[in-house]
Amino acid sequence: MDSFRHFCPEHIGMLIFIAVAITAGLLFMRNLSKQKVSIAVILLSIAALAGEVVQDILLIREGGDIIGFLPLHLCNLGLFVNLIAVLSRGKIQSFFAEISLVLIMPGSVAALIFPDWTYRPFWSYLPLLCFFTHSLTVFISLVFLFRGKIYVTFRHFWYSYLFLLITVPPIYLFNSRTGQNYMFLSYPPSDTPLKWLLSFTGEKFYLLGLLALITAILIIEYTVHEVAHLAAIKLSR
């Protein structure tokens, strides 16, 4: 079989394995010292970046064009966001760690559930490396949260918009000039919720629809965190 389908037995099994592995990893991290957790997250961030590099090298060796494998998707940017977060301190760390959690992680989760690498055999190197790097991105974001590196509050709601304001325009321009589709700004991948979004908004308002979808997800995330903070305060009294 040269491809696989979303939610085929192999895909569902992989999602279950990833969920169990992430849960086990978080439980294991809970018993480590802050220094050991920091070292572990640095190593995992490097491992995720290395996985991306290996993937691109293999694709280029197959005859692929490097311009199509640049780390310009949102999840790819998360590899660098996580490295900056774990190697920095203070407000810089808080900013990038929060970007990792509220913006990068939902994108990585969506990619795991609706992967756009289904055109390859499931057990070939590309899907396996993609599952690996995206899972690490999700895991690292959750480590930041559970180790107290992030305090998600509506006062920080603008963080994601600042990040997108810096990254989206040059990537959109690059897409326009090269015919690429990084961050899925030009068109949505097939068989994903973004395809439904396009059918609802049409091509003319697709980008506005993306912005509205991101805003809705952020509102839900920040609301959940604010409610959790209030609940924690009440329980501590």
N, C-alpha and C positions, 0 to 999 in steps of 0.2 A: 504494500500500500504506500503510495507516494505522498499522501496527505492524511490529516485526521480531522474529525469534526469536533466542534465545541460540545462538551459534555458527553463525549464518548466514554466508554468504561475507563480507558487509560487516563483521559483528562480528569474525570471525577476522582479516580484513585490518586492522581498526582495532587489535586487540591486537598484531599483528605490528608495525605502525607505531609504536605506543606503546613497545614493547620496544626497538625500534631507536633511537627518539628519546631515550629515557632513557639508554641505553648511550652514545650519541654525546654527550649532554649531560654525563654523568659524565666521559668522556674529555676533553672540552673544559675542564671545571672543574678537572681535575687540573693543567693548565698555568697556571692563574691564581693570582695572589697571594691571600693570606688576605683582604686588604681588598676586592679585587675580587669574591671569592667571597661575602663577607658582603653586599656591595651587591647582587650578583646574586640572592641568596636573599631579601633584603628585597623586591626588585622582583617576584620570582616569587610571593612570599607575598601581596603586594598584588594582583598580577594574578589569582591564584586567588580571593581574596576579592571582587575586582571582578567576576569571572566569575559568582560566586554571586549578587551583587547584581543584575547585569544579567538573569540568569535569572529571579529572583524578580519583578523589575519587569515583564518580558515576560509572565510567568504572570498577574500581577495585572491587567495591561492586557487580557488575554484574558477577564477576569471571575473569576479564581480568588480564593479567600479567603486573605488573608495568613496566617491562623493555620495554614494547611497548608504554608507555605513558610518557616517559621522555621528558623534554622540550629541544629537540635537533634539531627540525626543524628550519629553518631560521626564520620563523614567531615567534616561541617560544623564540628564542634568542632575538628577537626584544623586548619582554616584559622586559628583563633585560637591554637591550641597552637603552630603553626609560627611565627606572628608573635611570640609571647611568647619562644619559644626563640631566634629570631634577633636580637631586640632586647634580650635580657638577657645576663647574664654569670654566671660561676661556677656555684654549685650550682643556682640557678634555671634557668639555661640547660641544664645537664646533665639536670635532672629532666624538663623539657618536651621536650627533644630525644629523650630515651629513650622518653617516652610516645609521641612522634610515630613513632618507629621500631618499637617492639614492639607497640603497641596500635592506633594510627591507621593505619599503613601496611598491616597485614594486612586491616583493614576496607576500605580503599580498593582494594586488589588484588582482594578478593572482590567488591566492587561493580563493578569493571571486567570481571571474568569472568562474574558473574551480575547484570547491571544490572537495576534495577527500573524503568527508564524505557523499557522495550520497547514500551509502549503508544503511543508516538509514532513517526512515520516516522523511519527511521534518520538521514537527512540533514537533519532539521529542527533548529531551534536548541536544543531541550532536550537531546536525546542528545549533540549535539556539545559543548555547554557542560559537560555532566556528565562526558563523557570528558576534556575539557580540565582541569577543576578536580581531578578525582580523580587524573589522571596527574601533575599538578603536586604534589599532596600526596605521592604516592609518591616522586617525584624529589627533593623537598626533604628527605624523611626519609633517603634514601640519601646525599644530600650531607652531612648531619650526620654520618652514619656514616663515610664515606670521608675526610672532612676532620678526623676525630679529635675531634668534639664530644661523642662518646658513648663510654663504656666500659661495655658491657653485662656485668653480673655478677649472679649469683644474690643477692648482697647487696642488689640493687635490685629484687628480685622484687615487693616490696610497692608499688612506685611505681604500677603500673597499678591495683591494688586501691584505693589512696587516691584516685586520679583517678576511678574508677568510683563509689566511695562518695560522692564529692562531687557527681557529675553525674547518676547514675542515679535516685536517689530523687525529686528534684524533677521530672525529666523523666517518670518513671513516673506521678507524681501529676498532672502536666499532661495526660498522655495520658488518664488516667482521667476527668478533668473535661471534656475537650474532644473525646474520641473520636478523637484522633490516634494515630499509631503510630510516633512518633520512636524511633530506635534499635532499632526492631522489637521493642519490649518487650511489645507487646500480642499480636501475631501475626506470623508470618514472611511475607515476600514469596513469591509463587508461583514455582515452578520454580527454587528455590535449595536449597542444603544445609540451610538453616534449616527449610525445609518438611519435609525428611526428619527433622530433629531433633524437630519437633513430632509426627510420626507415631510416633516412638520413645518420647518422654516423655509425650505427651498434654498437654492444655491445663494440667492441674493442676501439672505439674512442668516446664513449658516454661522458666520463668525459671531454675530450677535447672540445666536442661540447657544453657541459654546460658552460665551461669557455669562449668559443667564444660567446655564447649567452649572458652571463653576461656582457662581454666586450662591445658587440654591444649596449646593453641597457644603459650601463654607458656612452658610447660615445654620444648617443642620448640625455641623460639627461643633461650631462655637456654642450653639445653644446647649448641646449635650454636655460639653465641658463646663459651661457656666452652671448648669443644673447640678452636675456632679460636685462642683466646688461648694455650692450652697448646701447640698446634702451633707457634705463632709464637715462643714462648719457647724451645722445643727447637731450632728452626731457627736461632735467633740465637746459640746456644752454640757 
